Amino acid sequence: MIIRSKAPLRLGLAGGGTDVSPYSDLYGGAILNATISMYAYTTIEPTDDGRVEFLAPDKGLREVYDNAMEVDTDGYFILHKGVYNRIVRQFTHKPLSLRIASFVDAPAGSGLGTSSTLVVSILGAYVEWLKLPLGEYDIARLAYEIERIDLGLAGGKQDQYAATFGGFNFMEFIGDNVIVNPLRVRQSYIDELNHNLLLYWTDTSHVSADIIKEQQQNVKNKKSTSIESMHRLKEQAQQMKEALLKGYVANIGEILNFGWQHKKQMAQSVSNARIDAIYDAALQAGATGGKISGAGGGGFMFFYCPGLTRFAVREALSAFGGETKRYDFTPDGLRTWTSAS
C-alpha cells in the first residue's frame, strides 16, 4: 500500500503580510490568493520494521530513526519531523513505522509558499493513511500550529489555507480566527489573467523568516509607515476581489502596482536594488504592475502584461538572468489517495 498527496503552491495577489501577527491580531488582515499548477508531493509507504525513514529523492537525502515516539527537529527534514511528532503526540500515541518521501516543484525561498504547502502535503498523507477525522479548516489550522508553534518558524497564516482549500480565495484574519471565502471567478476572467500574468524566477531565493521578523518588529514598535502600508494592503485585497469578481481584469496591473509600492514600506528588506531594477525594466517594457511573491527579498516575481506585452517584458527580463515559468491556475487544493502499489 502506498499513500500519496499533492498540495498546490500559490500566488499572493493582494494583501500579503496582513496575515502576520501582531498586525492581524491588532487590526485584522485580508488577503487574496490563488493556487497554481505547481505542487508539493508526499508519498508514505507503511513498513513493519519499526523505523521512520525520511527521504528527499530529488536531493539524495535520507535520515532514519528507530522506534521513535519523537524525533529531533534538526537538519533538512525539520518540517517532516514536526508533522511526525505532532501526529504521534496528538493522534497515535505510539511510534509509527513508515518511509516518507517528498519533493516540491519550486525551490525553498521561492515566495510561492513552499514550506507551508509541503507541511499541508505531508499532513494530508497522514490523514489519508490513518483516516484522521480532519476537515479542511482542521488540516490548515494544524499545519499552521506545527510550523509556527511547534517548530517556531516565523510566518503568516495564508499559505496553509491556500494549499488546503485551493482556487481563488479571499481570506480574512481576525485575531486567531481565519475565514476562507472561495471566489466564484468566471473562467474567462481567469483565462485572461492567466494569459497576462507573467511569472518570473529571479534566480535568487530569500529567507522569509528574517523579513517577517523585521515586519513584526515594526508593528511592535508602532512604526507608522509600516502599519499604514499594511492598512493600504488590506484595501488592495478588497480592490483585487472586486476586479476579479466583476471582470475588471485590465485594472489588475494598477492594483498590483499600488500594493507593491506599499509592500516595500512594510520592511526595508522586502526589496533591494536588483529587484527594483527588474521591476522598473518590466514596466518600461509594457507591464502595468507587478510584485514579488511572498515576503520579498528574492524568489519569484510576477507582472501584469496587457495585450501581447508579455513578450517584450520577457525579453527585458532576460538581461537579469532567471527565467519565466509557465503555469495555470488550479481550482483544487490538497488531494490525497491510496494506491495498491
C-alpha positions in Angstrom: 0.0 0.0 0.0 1.2 3.5 -0.9 -0.3 6.7 0.2 0.2 9.9 -1.8 -0.8 13.5 -1.6 -0.2 16.8 -3.5 -0.9 20.3 -2.5 -0.7 23.4 -4.8 1.6 26.4 -4.4 0.0 29.8 -4.5 0.4 33.3 -5.9 -0.4 36.0 -3.3 -2.2 38.5 -5.4 -3.1 41.1 -2.8 -2.9 41.9 0.9 0.3 39.9 1.6 1.8 40.4 5.1 -1.5 41.4 6.8 -1.9 37.8 7.9 1.1 38.0 10.1 0.9 38.6 13.9 0.8 41.0 15.6 -0.7 43.1 12.8 -3.6 40.6 12.2 -4.2 40.4 15.9 -4.4 44.2 16.4 -6.1 45.3 13.2 -7.3 42.2 11.3 -5.9 41.1 7.9 -7.2 40.4 4.5 -5.5 38.5 1.6 -6.5 37.4 -1.8 -4.5 34.5 -3.3 -4.8 31.8 -5.9 -3.3 28.4 -6.3 -1.3 27.4 -9.4 -0.2 24.2 -11.1 3.0 23.7 -9.1 2.8 21.3 -6.2 4.3 19.8 -3.1 4.1 16.0 -3.2 4.3 13.4 -0.5 4.5 9.6 -0.5 4.1 7.4 2.6 4.9 3.7 2.5 3.9 1.9 5.7 6.6 -0.6 6.9 6.9 -3.2 9.6 10.5 -2.7 10.8 9.8 -0.1 13.5 11.8 2.6 11.7 10.9 6.0 10.5 12.7 6.9 7.3 12.6 10.4 5.8 13.6 10.8 2.1 14.2 13.7 -0.3 14.7 11.7 -3.5 15.4 14.8 -5.6 18.2 15.8 -3.4 19.5 12.3 -2.4 19.0 12.9 1.3 17.9 10.3 3.9 17.5 10.1 7.7 16.4 7.0 9.7 15.1 6.7 13.3 14.3 3.5 15.3 11.1 3.2 17.4 10.6 6.9 17.7 8.0 8.5 19.8 9.6 11.8 19.0 12.5 12.7 16.6 14.8 15.7 16.9 13.9 18.6 14.6 17.4 19.4 13.4 18.6 19.1 9.8 17.0 19.1 6.4 13.8 17.3 7.4 12.6 19.8 10.0 9.1 20.0 8.5 8.7 16.3 8.1 9.8 15.7 11.7 7.5 18.4 13.0 4.5 16.8 11.4 5.5 13.3 12.6 6.0 14.4 16.1 2.5 16.1 16.2 0.8 13.1 14.6 2.3 10.7 17.2 1.6 13.1 20.1 -1.9 14.0 19.2 -3.3 11.0 17.4 -1.5 7.7 17.5 0.2 7.9 20.9 2.7 5.3 19.7 5.6 5.2 17.3 4.9 4.7 13.6 6.7 2.6 11.1 7.0 4.2 7.7 9.0 5.5 4.8 8.0 9.1 3.8 9.3 10.9 0.8 8.5 14.4 -0.6 9.5 16.9 -3.3 8.3 20.3 -4.4 8.1 21.9 -7.9 9.8 25.1 -6.7 12.8 25.7 -4.5 12.7 26.8 -0.9 12.6 30.6 -0.6 10.8 31.0 -3.9 7.9 33.0 -2.4 5.2 30.6 -3.5 4.5 29.2 0.0 6.7 26.1 -0.5 7.3 25.3 3.2 3.7 25.7 4.4 2.5 23.8 1.3 4.9 21.0 2.0 3.6 20.8 5.6 0.0 20.5 4.3 1.0 17.8 1.8 2.8 15.8 4.4 -0.1 16.2 6.9 -2.6 15.2 4.2 -0.8 12.0 3.6 -1.0 11.1 7.3 -4.7 12.0 7.3 -5.3 9.7 4.3 -3.2 6.8 5.8 -4.6 7.0 9.4 -8.1 8.0 8.4 -7.9 11.0 10.7 -11.2 12.9 11.1 -9.9 16.3 9.9 -11.7 18.7 7.6 -10.1 21.5 5.5 -10.1 24.1 8.3 -8.7 21.4 10.7 -5.8 20.5 8.4 -4.9 24.1 7.6 -5.0 25.1 11.3 -3.0 22.0 12.3 -0.4 22.8 9.6 -0.1 26.3 10.9 0.4 25.2 14.5 3.1 22.7 13.5 5.0 25.3 11.6 4.5 28.4 13.7 4.1 27.0 17.2 5.7 23.5 17.4 8.7 24.4 15.2 8.8 28.2 16.0 9.1 29.2 12.3 8.2 32.8 11.6 5.4 33.5 9.1 1.8 34.2 8.4 -1.4 32.1 8.1 -2.4 32.4 4.4 -0.2 29.6 2.9 -1.6 26.7 4.9 -5.2 27.7 4.0 -4.4 28.3 0.3 -2.8 24.9 -0.1 -5.6 23.1 1.7 -8.6 24.8 0.0 -7.2 25.7 -3.4 -8.6 28.1 -6.0 -9.2 31.8 -5.7 -9.8 32.8 -2.1 -10.4 36.0 -0.2 -9.2 35.3 3.3 -9.9 37.3 6.5 -7.7 37.1 9.6 -9.2 38.4 12.8 -7.0 37.6 15.8 -6.8 33.8 15.9 -9.8 33.3 13.6 -9.4 32.6 9.8 -12.3 32.7 7.4 -11.8 31.5 3.8 -14.2 32.9 1.3 -13.9 31.0 -2.0 -14.4 33.3 -5.0 -16.6 32.3 -8.0 -14.4 33.9 -10.6 -15.6 33.4 -14.2 -13.4 31.1 -16.2 -13.0 33.7 -18.9 -11.6 36.2 -16.3 -9.2 33.5 -15.0 -8.1 32.7 -18.6 -7.4 36.4 -19.3 -5.5 36.8 -16.0 -3.5 33.6 -16.8 -2.7 35.0 -20.3 -1.5 38.3 -19.0 0.2 37.4 -15.7 3.9 36.6 -16.3 5.7 34.6 -13.6 9.4 35.2 -13.4 12.0 33.4 -11.4 14.7 35.9 -10.3 17.2 33.0 -9.8 17.6 34.1 -6.1 15.9 32.9 -3.0 15.1 34.5 0.3 14.8 33.7 4.0 11.2 34.8 4.6 11.5 34.5 8.3 14.1 37.3 8.5 11.9 39.7 6.6 8.8 38.7 8.5 10.6 39.3 11.8 11.5 42.8 10.7 7.9 43.4 9.7 6.7 42.1 13.1 9.2 44.3 14.9 8.0 47.3 13.0 4.4 46.7 14.2 5.5 46.1 17.8 7.5 49.3 17.7 4.4 51.1 16.3 6.3 52.3 13.2 3.6 54.3 11.5 4.9 53.9 7.9 4.8 50.1 8.2 1.4 50.0 9.9 -0.1 52.4 7.4 1.3 50.4 4.5 -0.4 47.3 5.8 -3.7 49.2 6.1 -3.3 50.0 2.4 -2.6 46.4 1.5 -5.9 45.4 3.1 -7.5 47.9 0.8 -5.7 46.3 -2.1 -7.1 42.9 -1.3 -10.6 44.4 -1.5 -9.8 46.1 -4.8 -8.4 42.8 -6.2 -11.5 41.0 -5.1 -13.8 43.4 -6.9 -11.7 43.4 -10.0 -11.8 39.6 -10.3 -15.5 39.2 -9.5 -16.6 42.0 -11.8 -14.2 41.2 -14.6 -12.2 44.4 -14.3 -9.1 42.4 -15.3 -7.5 45.3 -17.1 -7.2 47.1 -13.7 -5.2 44.4 -12.1 -1.8 45.7 -13.1 -2.6 49.1 -11.4 -3.9 47.2 -8.3 -0.7 45.2 -8.2 1.5 48.3 -8.5 -0.5 50.0 -5.7 0.2 47.1 -3.5 3.9 46.8 -4.4 4.6 50.4 -3.6 3.1 49.9 -0.1 4.5 46.4 0.5 8.0 47.9 0.2 7.2 50.1 3.2 6.5 47.2 5.5 10.1 46.3 5.9 13.4 47.5 4.5 14.4 44.0 3.3 11.3 43.4 1.2 13.1 44.9 -1.9 16.6 45.7 -3.0 18.4 47.4 -5.9 18.2 44.3 -8.1 14.5 43.7 -7.5 13.8 47.4 -8.1 15.7 47.3 -11.4 13.8 44.2 -12.5 10.5 45.8 -11.6 11.4 49.1 -13.5 12.5 47.2 -16.6 9.3 45.2 -16.7 7.2 48.4 -16.5 9.3 50.1 -19.2 8.7 47.1 -21.4 4.9 47.3 -21.1 3.8 45.7 -17.8 1.3 47.8 -15.9 2.2 46.5 -12.4 3.6 43.5 -10.5 5.1 42.4 -7.2 7.4 40.0 -5.6 5.7 36.8 -4.5 5.8 36.1 -0.8 7.7 38.0 1.9 10.2 39.6 -0.5 13.9 39.8 -0.9 14.1 37.3 -3.8 12.3 34.3 -5.3 9.5 34.7 -7.9 8.1 37.9 -9.2 5.0 38.3 -11.4 3.8 41.1 -13.7 0.6 42.0 -15.4 1.3 42.3 -19.1 -1.7 43.5 -21.1 -2.2 42.6 -24.7 0.9 40.9 -26.1 3.4 42.9 -24.0 4.4 39.7 -22.2 6.9 39.0 -25.0 8.6 42.4 -24.7 8.6 42.1 -20.9 10.1 38.6 -21.1 12.9 40.0 -23.4 13.6 42.8 -21.0 13.9 40.5 -18.0 16.3 38.2 -19.8 19.0 40.8 -19.1 18.8 39.9 -15.4 19.1 36.1 -15.9 16.5 33.9 -14.3 13.6 32.6 -16.3 9.9 32.9 -16.9 7.7 30.0 -15.8 4.6 28.6 -17.4 1.7 27.7 -15.0 -2.1 27.6 -14.8 -4.4 28.5 -12.0 -5.9 25.4 -10.4 -9.2 25.1 -8.6 -8.2 22.2 -6.4 -6.5 22.2 -3.1 -5.0 19.3 -1.1 -5.6 16.0 -2.8 -4.8 12.6 -1.3 -5.2 9.0 -2.5 -4.1 5.4 -1.8 -2.6 3.1 -4.3 -2.2 -0.7 -4.1 1.4 -0.5 -5.4 
